């Protein structure tokens, strides 16, 4: 997870740990909803790749 950009790390905290909805995250970070959806896809792909390497 530390290899991810800071905004994506913040996304993980807000969405997966704190349970915020994607629309809430987009609003609080001042980015578009589509950007947050992209982050989710990228984060899940990165985590899947990391799990496959272990």
Residue pairs with C-beta under 8 A, 6 or more apart in sequence:
1 9
1 12
1 47
2 9
3 46
4 12
4 42
4 43
4 46
7 29
7 31
7 39
8 39
8 42
8 43
10 29
11 25
11 29
11 36
11 39
11 40
11 43
12 43
14 20
14 24
14 25
14 28
15 22
15 25
15 40
20 28
22 33
22 36
22 37
22 40
23 33
25 36
26 32
26 33
26 35
26 36
29 36
